[in-house]
């Protein structure tokens, strides 16, 4: 039996944070029913590349789920949703604040029909404050939260983070919050509303910057602290073949191991004085240009230096550690043949996640769940 078998989730979210959250729960056995608009559905269905007419984004994020189509702007669609909500444990939605209240399917309405419902809302800025109704994307949330200002070269412009930091972390926060609320509902019979907004989540991703600022008034910026390139022992260096190695040897023992591997033992104690940082970065820049990235990778095996190659995504997918951790899984489908997906990062020994079903076609479960053909 899968750990979350018997938990029914109505998923009204689209694109990334909500679908990724419910994908994680579906991987562990929750019955996740995507509530989608007729004709269009989740926008991710149309994102290339494609396998036949399946968008890969949709395949990745909506595996193990079901799909029904409801027009919530109609009385028929609204009533069908409310009937489903009576049977559900969780609702996940990502509309702008106030939209579902107008449609009559908000938490206040649903909780009257199902007092145990856990109703998780994912929004950009939450339900209050001057930006509550503002539309935005990940780059906006992380920029307003201060993350973008700390990304990039010290003398250059801020860099766009290479991953959707607010989106992905909000998905994880929503999943954790849902499990906490389900536990509370199990113990008390009482559901609750969950407000996860991406801006708040982005703010919480910087405990280091917060500690510096609240403790001393120091404002973390590009290149002025250990996380943003100030330190020689927590930095990126170019190699002979114009690739890069990441150095993360903050602890003295790892720094010592690296200096010995470089045959530069005189650099070991210099790390104790910040006045030496520029010189040390210059020396490491010289040293790392003596070998290619792969030569460094091979040379440093077993030397315990906390130095790793900066891989491209194709290289990361093929890396031995990725394979050992089952982080790329092959899926066999009668219609689509074999294709690959990212695995689930949550590894449980007794109740593991699994990929059991490909992402659904739009409305393919209408008959099973709504009792009608569409």
Residue, then its C-alpha position, 0 to 999 in steps of 0.5 A: x500500500x502506498x503511504x498516501x493511498x486514500x487521500x483525495x486531492x482536487x488540484x485547481x492549480x496550473x503551471x509549476x508550483x501547484x502541479x509540482x506539489x501535487x505531483x510529489x503527493x501523487x507519487x506517494x499514492x494520493x489520488x490527485x484530480x486535476x480540475x481543468x478548464x474545458x478545451x485548454x486545460x493546464x497551459x503546460x500541456x502546450x509547452x514544447x518539446x512534445x512526444x506526439x501531442x503530449x507536452x513534456x512539461x505536462x508529462x513531468x509535472x502531472x504524472x500519476x494524476x487524473x483529469x476532469x474538465x469543469x467550467x467553474x464559471x457555470x452553475x453546472x461546473x460549480x456544483x460539480x466541483x462542490x460535490x467533488x469537494x465533499x469527497x476530498x481531503x485537500x484542495x490546491x489552487x493558484x488563482x489570484x486572491x478573490x477569484x474563487x470567492x467570486x466563483x463560489x468555490x473558495x475555502x469559506x464555501x467548501x468548508x461549510x460542506x466539508x469541515x475537514x477540508x484542507x484548502x491550500x492557496x498558492x499565490x504570488x504575494x498573498x491575500x493582503x498588502x499592496x501587491x496582493x492582486x499583482x500578477x508576477x513570475x519567479x523573477x519578480x518574487x526573487x527580485x523583490x525579496x533581495x535574492x537577485x541583487x545577490x546573484x552574479x559578479x560583484x561588478x556586474x549586473x544582477x543575474x537571473x537565477x538559473x532555477x525557479x527558486x520561489x516556485x520550487x520552494x513554494x511547492x515544497x512548502x505547500x506539500x509540507x503544510x498540507x501534510x501538517x494540516x492533514x495530521x491536524x484534521x486527522x486528530x481533530x476533525x477540523x480542516x483549515x486554510x493554508x496561504x502559501x505565497x511565493x514572495x514569502x517563501x523567497x524571503x525565507x530562503x536567505x537565513x544567512x543574509x537575514x542573520x547578517x542584517x538583523x545581527x549587524x546591519x550588514x547588507x549582503x550584496x554581490x561579492x561582499x560575503x562568502x555566499x556571493x563570491x568574496x571568499x576564495x574557498x567558496x567560489x568558481x574557477x575557470x579551467x584550461x578548457x574554459x569550463x569551471x570548477x566549484x570550490x566549497x572548502x569552507x572548513x579549514x580541513x578541506x581547504x588544507x586538502x585542496x592546497x596540498x592537492x595543488x602543491x601550494x601548502x603555503x596558502x593554507x594559513x593565509x585563509x585566516x586573514x581576509x586581507x589575503x582573499x584577493x591574492x588567494x583568488x588570483x592564485x587559485x585562478x592560475x592553478x585551475x587553468x592548468x588542467x581541464x575540468x575533467x582532468x581536475x575531476x579525476x585528479x581530485x577523486x578521493x582527496x576530500x576537497x569539496x571541489x566539484x565540476x560545474x556540469x551542464x544539465x545533460x552531463x548532470x543527468x548522465x552523472x554516476x551519482x544521478x544514476x545511483x540515486x535513481x534521479x532519472x527514471x525511464x517510463x514505459x507507455x503503450x501509446x508514447x513508448x519509452x521516455x524519461x522523467x526526473x525521479x522523486x528526491x524524497x527517498x523513503x525506505x518503507x513507502x517509496x514514491x513511484x511513477x505508475x501512470x503517465x500524465x492524463x489527457x485533458x478530461x480523460x477521467x470525466x466518465x470515471x469521476x463525474x459519471x459522464x462522457x465529454 
